[in-house]
Amino acid sequence: MSNLSQPLTIAAVGCGSRARTYSQIAASLGDRYRITAGADPVPQRLEAMREISDNPEFQGFDSADALLAQDRLADVLIIGTQDNYHFEPAKKALEKGYHLLLEKPAAQSLEEVNELARLAKKYDRKILLCFVLRYTPFYSKVHEIIRSGRLGDIITIHAAEGVDAWHHTHSYVRGNWSRTDLSTPMIIAKCSHDTDYISWFMNSRCTSVSSYGRLSHFTSAHAPEGAADRCTSGCPHAAPQGGNCPYDAHHYLDKHARWLRMVYPHPTERNKDDIIKWLESSPWGRCAWKCDNNAVDHQVVSMEFENGNTASLTMTAFDCAATSRFTAPKPAFAAATPTMDFQTKISLSATTTAEKLKPSRSNPLTMTATKATAAATTGWSMRWMPSSAETAQKAHSSNTPSKVT
Ligand SMILES: NC(=O)c1ccc[n+]([C@@H]2O[C@H](COP(=O)([O-])OP(=O)(O)OC[C@H]3O[C@@H](n4cnc5c(N)ncnc54)[C@H](O)[C@@H]3O)[C@@H](O)[C@H]2O)c1
């Protein structure tokens, strides 16, 4: 890395939503970072990156190959291309001597992941994989509480990932991760964050996994009667015709406008007529039941860890928010008070700031020992629940580099 008194220099291949978000944060931190170069075949995205860099010497390229054909242009290269194009640029970049800020998934196969690890070792380069949840105050706090031992020895984790139906159609029905053959399967594309934090909290390597999933709802068999192939083709269920389809693409213009930023070619300019025109031909204007998607809309996973612990994860398109329950056996001292079962619930809101997370009775992080009802579980458990995708999103955008897929 460069001398700490010098700014760390950054270049990016793929100047899409993620790379721009990281670069904006870097640019906002004064002299600590300097953005020197970017590559993207979409000129508007490259220009947006040039603007973010605020660097008159910024060098732009129309492809990762073109950037990587140059001598090394920065200390760190952000790999912000889509899932199916991480390995190639990452491999070349390591060979060129870049450290990597590599978007998840690292690559598309275990062989490729191992090869990147081998190259990083060979060239003594660092790879920071973007499991951004680990760096949020919220997840860090949960991790700290578990590690402190206050909950006892966690033996099992029960986690759920409610993607949210609009998010699901945006990303996994109409969008970049709808075709697993062209991208990565849901369990990697969406749930690698969940499986990562589960392993992180468990502090052990997962040794065995079984999983079932299926695409059940977003198929043509479930399309409402008379639905058009596109929301903008006079579909009777779309808003202009007085319809109230929850997945009507016209909502990119109003209540779901924030999703547009991530996929609309021009990152800053918005004009209603242009957006409608774009929806008429873009994947995001298609009927949510008439796409070529094959990503599952529900999946369950069972995991066993090296230390003998277990975890389960359920993903569904139709819930909203992530929940986890950590269970540890009843602490030994509870046996001294046989008339009481202890059930400790720690409720953390994802919107809670790190400062508030001081354990006291009046704070959001409270510990209470209650007389359990017959139905209640014995032992200590912890449950946290972001109140909605919206608040989780707010927390992520204020606390972390960006949203979570
Ligand atoms: N860590 C997280 O929480 C998180 C969240 C969302 C997405 N992601 C991951 O980040 C990656 C990028 O996602 P995104 O939403 O920013 O995608 P995006 O589509 O907005 O950005 C990808 C960019 O790569 C560009 N590109 C395509 N071919 C290229 C080439 N040959 N050379 C250079 N650039 C090229 C595209 O034009 C596009 O601008 C994906 O792998 C995704 O899974 C991670």
Ligand as a Chemical Component Dictionary entry (heavy atoms), coordinates in Angstrom:
data_LIG
# 
_chem_comp.id                   LIG 
_chem_comp.type                 NON-POLYMER 
_chem_comp.pdbx_formal_charge   0 
_chem_comp.three_letter_code    LIG 
# 
loop_
_chem_comp_atom.comp_id 
_chem_comp_atom.atom_id 
_chem_comp_atom.alt_atom_id 
_chem_comp_atom.type_symbol 
_chem_comp_atom.charge 
_chem_comp_atom.model_Cartn_x 
_chem_comp_atom.model_Cartn_y 
_chem_comp_atom.model_Cartn_z 
_chem_comp_atom.pdbx_ordinal 
LIG N1  N1  N 0  -21.957 -5.899 -1.318  1  
LIG C1  C1  C 0  -23.225 -5.675 -1.550  2  
LIG O1  O1  O 0  -24.014 -5.495 -0.628  3  
LIG C2  C2  C 0  -23.722 -5.633 -2.984  4  
LIG C3  C3  C 0  -24.930 -5.004 -3.273  5  
LIG C4  C4  C 0  -25.339 -4.932 -4.594  6  
LIG C5  C5  C 0  -24.564 -5.508 -5.585  7  
LIG N2  N2  N 1  -23.412 -6.134 -5.259  8  
LIG C6  C6  C 0  -22.554 -6.726 -6.288  9  
LIG O2  O2  O 0  -21.806 -5.674 -6.888  10 
LIG C7  C7  C 0  -21.584 -5.967 -8.273  11 
LIG C8  C8  C 0  -22.016 -4.768 -9.097  12 
LIG O3  O3  O 0  -23.392 -4.517 -8.871  13 
LIG P1  P1  P 0  -24.045 -3.147 -9.352  14 
LIG O4  O4  O 0  -25.424 -3.140 -8.828  15 
LIG O5  O5  O -1 -23.131 -2.011 -9.093  16 
LIG O6  O6  O 0  -24.107 -3.426 -10.942 17 
LIG P2  P2  P 0  -24.186 -2.363 -12.113 18 
LIG O7  O7  O 0  -24.810 -3.102 -13.242 19 
LIG O8  O8  O 0  -24.788 -1.100 -11.644 20 
LIG O9  O9  O 0  -22.642 -2.087 -12.431 21 
LIG C9  C9  C 0  -21.858 -2.925 -13.216 22 
LIG C10 C10 C 0  -21.132 -2.030 -14.218 23 
LIG O10 O10 O 0  -20.175 -2.803 -14.935 24 
LIG C11 C11 C 0  -20.104 -2.248 -16.236 25 
LIG N3  N3  N 0  -19.417 -3.181 -17.134 26 
LIG C12 C12 C 0  -19.961 -4.165 -17.870 27 
LIG N4  N4  N 0  -18.988 -4.755 -18.610 28 
LIG C13 C13 C 0  -17.837 -4.132 -18.304 29 
LIG C14 C14 C 0  -16.495 -4.268 -18.753 30 
LIG N5  N5  N 0  -16.140 -5.204 -19.644 31 
LIG N6  N6  N 0  -15.560 -3.451 -18.241 32 
LIG C15 C15 C 0  -15.879 -2.497 -17.319 33 
LIG N7  N7  N 0  -17.132 -2.311 -16.888 34 
LIG C16 C16 C 0  -18.099 -3.133 -17.362 35 
LIG C17 C17 C 0  -21.566 -1.994 -16.578 36 
LIG O11 O11 O 0  -21.706 -1.098 -17.665 37 
LIG C18 C18 C 0  -22.065 -1.414 -15.265 38 
LIG O12 O12 O 0  -21.974 0.001  -15.246 39 
LIG C19 C19 C 0  -22.372 -7.239 -8.562  40 
LIG O13 O13 O 0  -21.511 -8.330 -8.599  41 
LIG C20 C20 C 0  -23.320 -7.368 -7.401  42 
LIG O14 O14 O 0  -23.653 -8.700 -7.056  43 
LIG C21 C21 C 0  -22.970 -6.177 -3.983  44 
# 
loop_
_chem_comp_bond.comp_id 
_chem_comp_bond.atom_id_1 
_chem_comp_bond.atom_id_2 
_chem_comp_bond.value_order 
_chem_comp_bond.pdbx_ordinal 
LIG N1  C1  SING 1  
LIG C1  O1  DOUB 2  
LIG C1  C2  SING 3  
LIG C2  C3  SING 4  
LIG C2  C21 DOUB 5  
LIG C3  C4  DOUB 6  
LIG C4  C5  SING 7  
LIG C5  N2  DOUB 8  
LIG N2  C6  SING 9  
LIG N2  C21 SING 10 
LIG C6  O2  SING 11 
LIG C6  C20 SING 12 
LIG O2  C7  SING 13 
LIG C7  C8  SING 14 
LIG C7  C19 SING 15 
LIG C8  O3  SING 16 
LIG O3  P1  SING 17 
LIG P1  O4  DOUB 18 
LIG P1  O5  SING 19 
LIG P1  O6  SING 20 
LIG O6  P2  SING 21 
LIG P2  O7  DOUB 22 
LIG P2  O8  SING 23 
LIG P2  O9  SING 24 
LIG O9  C9  SING 25 
LIG C9  C10 SING 26 
LIG C10 O10 SING 27 
LIG C10 C18 SING 28 
LIG O10 C11 SING 29 
LIG C11 N3  SING 30 
LIG C11 C17 SING 31 
LIG N3  C12 SING 32 
LIG N3  C16 SING 33 
LIG C12 N4  DOUB 34 
LIG N4  C13 SING 35 
LIG C13 C14 SING 36 
LIG C13 C16 DOUB 37 
LIG C14 N5  SING 38 
LIG C14 N6  DOUB 39 
LIG N6  C15 SING 40 
LIG C15 N7  DOUB 41 
LIG N7  C16 SING 42 
LIG C17 O11 SING 43 
LIG C17 C18 SING 44 
LIG C18 O12 SING 45 
LIG C19 O13 SING 46 
LIG C19 C20 SING 47 
LIG C20 O14 SING 48 
# 
